[in-house]
Amino acid sequence: MTIILGITGSIAAYKAANIVSLLKKRGHEVHCVMTEAATEFITPLTLQVISQNPVLVSLQDEKQSWKPGHIDLADRADLMLVAPATANTLGNFAHGLAPDPLSSIYLATKAKVLIAPAMNGKMWLHPATQRNVEQLKADGCEFIGPEDEGMLACGYSGPGRLYNEELIVQAAEATAS
């Protein structure tokens, strides 16, 4: 199965390396697409080595080919998995905004979409975020998580932690089948 793994600017972005590794061990082709903010938490090189594919961060990366790479990825994907997904990315997706390759692929793909949010609990519970989640569900996206309780990077305990990576991978396989 060909999977696009979207990684956004959450402290949980470092867990994407394990998600890629688990998916590869299960025989999946993984293409990572990162937001600029995600590169502050984990490097594209790490994900490139583990996925054995180039990592797309900027539409400027596509200057090497006449064919838009983000459209090609959107066409080839069996599943688009976004883990971690920030409130910002949920908002972009829900409102059809495409300021980055990840959002552009979301708008262009016909693949199933599974989203694993990770953010501060107050952000997760905010009415605007919840409206965006409901809109994305109405658009056909599926969600896994976030966890209902746990220690967050900001020092608070509450909802918002990224779901367990193994469970995310299992959900990805179930969603795509």
C-alpha positions as CSV (number, residue, x, y, z in Angstrom):
1,M,0.0,0.0,0.0
2,T,1.2,3.5,-0.8
3,I,0.9,5.8,2.2
4,I,1.5,9.5,2.4
5,L,2.5,10.4,6.0
6,G,1.9,14.0,6.8
7,I,3.9,15.4,9.7
8,T,3.0,18.8,11.2
9,G,4.6,21.1,13.7
10,S,3.8,19.4,17.0
11,I,6.4,18.1,19.6
12,A,5.0,14.7,18.7
13,A,6.5,15.0,15.2
14,Y,9.5,13.0,16.5
15,K,7.2,10.0,16.8
16,A,6.8,10.0,13.0
17,A,10.1,8.2,12.7
18,N,8.6,5.2,14.6
19,I,5.4,5.4,12.5
20,V,7.4,5.3,9.3
21,S,9.5,2.4,10.6
22,L,6.5,0.4,11.6
23,L,4.8,1.0,8.3
24,K,7.9,0.0,6.3
25,K,8.3,-3.2,8.4
26,R,4.7,-4.1,7.4
27,G,5.7,-3.7,3.7
28,H,4.1,-0.3,2.9
29,E,5.6,2.3,0.6
30,V,5.8,5.5,2.7
31,H,6.2,9.1,1.3
32,C,6.6,11.7,4.0
33,V,5.3,15.3,3.6
34,M,6.3,17.8,6.3
35,T,5.1,21.3,7.1
36,E,7.9,23.8,7.7
37,A,7.1,23.8,11.4
38,A,7.5,20.0,11.6
39,T,11.2,20.4,10.5
40,E,11.8,22.2,13.8
41,F,11.1,18.9,15.6
42,I,12.5,16.3,13.3
43,T,14.7,16.5,10.2
44,P,13.6,15.6,6.7
45,L,16.8,13.6,6.4
46,T,15.8,11.3,9.3
47,L,12.5,10.5,7.6
48,Q,14.1,10.2,4.2
49,V,16.5,7.5,5.4
50,I,13.8,5.5,7.2
51,S,11.2,5.8,4.4
52,Q,13.8,5.4,1.6
53,N,12.0,8.1,-0.3
54,P,12.5,11.9,-0.7
55,V,10.7,14.1,1.8
56,L,8.5,16.9,0.5
57,V,8.6,20.1,2.6
58,S,8.2,23.0,0.2
59,L,6.6,23.4,-3.2
60,Q,10.0,24.8,-4.1
61,D,11.3,21.2,-3.8
62,E,9.4,20.4,-7.0
63,K,11.5,22.5,-9.3
64,Q,13.4,19.4,-10.3
65,S,10.6,18.0,-12.4
66,W,8.1,19.2,-14.9
67,K,5.3,17.2,-13.1
68,P,4.0,18.6,-9.8
69,G,5.2,16.1,-7.2
70,H,2.4,16.8,-4.8
71,I,-0.2,16.0,-7.4
72,D,1.7,12.8,-8.4
73,L,1.7,11.8,-4.7
74,A,-1.9,12.6,-4.3
75,D,-2.7,10.4,-7.3
76,R,-0.6,7.4,-6.2
77,A,-1.7,7.3,-2.5
78,D,-3.9,4.6,-1.2
79,L,-4.0,6.4,2.2
80,M,-3.2,9.8,3.5
81,L,-2.2,9.6,7.2
82,V,-1.5,12.8,9.1
83,A,0.3,12.1,12.4
84,P,0.7,14.4,14.2
85,A,-1.9,16.8,13.0
86,T,-2.0,20.3,14.6
87,A,-4.9,22.6,15.1
88,N,-3.5,24.8,12.3
89,T,-3.4,21.9,9.8
90,L,-7.0,20.8,10.8
91,G,-8.1,24.4,10.1
92,N,-6.4,24.5,6.7
93,F,-7.9,21.1,5.7
94,A,-11.4,22.0,6.9
95,H,-11.4,25.4,5.1
96,G,-9.8,24.2,1.9
97,L,-6.6,26.3,2.4
98,A,-3.4,25.1,0.8
99,P,-0.4,27.1,2.1
100,D,1.9,24.1,2.0
101,P,2.4,20.8,0.1
102,L,0.6,18.8,2.7
103,S,-2.6,20.8,2.5
104,S,-2.3,20.8,-1.3
105,I,-2.1,17.0,-1.3
106,Y,-5.1,16.8,1.0
107,L,-7.2,18.8,-1.5
108,A,-6.0,16.8,-4.5
109,T,-6.1,13.2,-3.2
110,K,-8.9,10.7,-3.7
111,A,-7.3,8.4,-1.1
112,K,-8.8,7.8,2.3
113,V,-7.6,10.2,5.0
114,L,-6.8,9.2,8.6
115,I,-5.9,12.0,11.0
116,A,-4.1,11.6,14.4
117,P,-4.3,15.0,16.2
118,A,-1.7,16.1,18.8
119,M,-1.9,19.5,20.5
120,N,-2.5,21.2,23.9
121,G,-5.7,20.1,25.5
122,K,-7.2,23.6,25.5
123,M,-6.5,23.9,21.8
124,W,-8.1,20.5,21.1
125,L,-11.2,21.3,23.1
126,H,-11.6,24.8,21.6
127,P,-15.0,25.1,19.7
128,A,-13.2,26.2,16.5
129,T,-11.0,23.1,16.6
130,Q,-14.0,20.9,17.3
131,R,-16.0,22.5,14.4
132,N,-13.0,21.8,12.1
133,V,-13.0,18.2,13.2
134,E,-16.7,17.8,12.6
135,Q,-16.3,19.4,9.1
136,L,-13.5,17.0,8.3
137,K,-15.5,14.0,9.5
138,A,-18.4,15.2,7.3
139,D,-15.9,15.4,4.4
140,G,-15.0,11.7,4.9
141,C,-11.9,11.9,7.1
142,E,-11.4,9.5,9.9
143,F,-9.7,10.3,13.2
144,I,-7.7,8.3,15.8
145,G,-7.2,10.1,19.0
146,P,-6.0,12.2,20.6
147,E,-5.6,10.4,23.9
148,D,-8.1,11.5,26.5
149,E,-5.6,12.0,29.3
150,G,-1.8,12.3,29.6
151,M,1.1,14.6,30.3
152,L,1.5,17.2,27.6
153,A,4.6,19.0,26.4
154,C,3.3,22.2,27.9
155,G,3.3,20.7,31.4
156,Y,-0.5,20.3,31.6
157,S,-2.2,16.9,32.0
158,G,-5.3,16.4,29.9
159,P,-6.4,15.5,26.4
160,G,-4.3,16.1,23.3
161,R,-1.5,13.6,23.3
162,L,-0.8,11.7,20.0
163,Y,-2.2,8.2,20.1
164,N,0.1,5.3,20.4
165,E,2.1,4.7,17.2
166,E,1.4,1.0,16.9
167,L,-2.4,1.7,17.2
168,I,-2.1,4.5,14.6
169,V,-0.4,2.0,12.2
170,Q,-3.1,-0.6,12.9
171,A,-5.8,2.0,12.3
172,A,-4.1,3.1,9.0
173,E,-4.2,-0.5,7.7
174,A,-7.8,-0.9,8.7
175,T,-8.8,2.5,7.2
176,A,-7.2,1.7,3.9
177,S,-8.7,-1.8,3.6
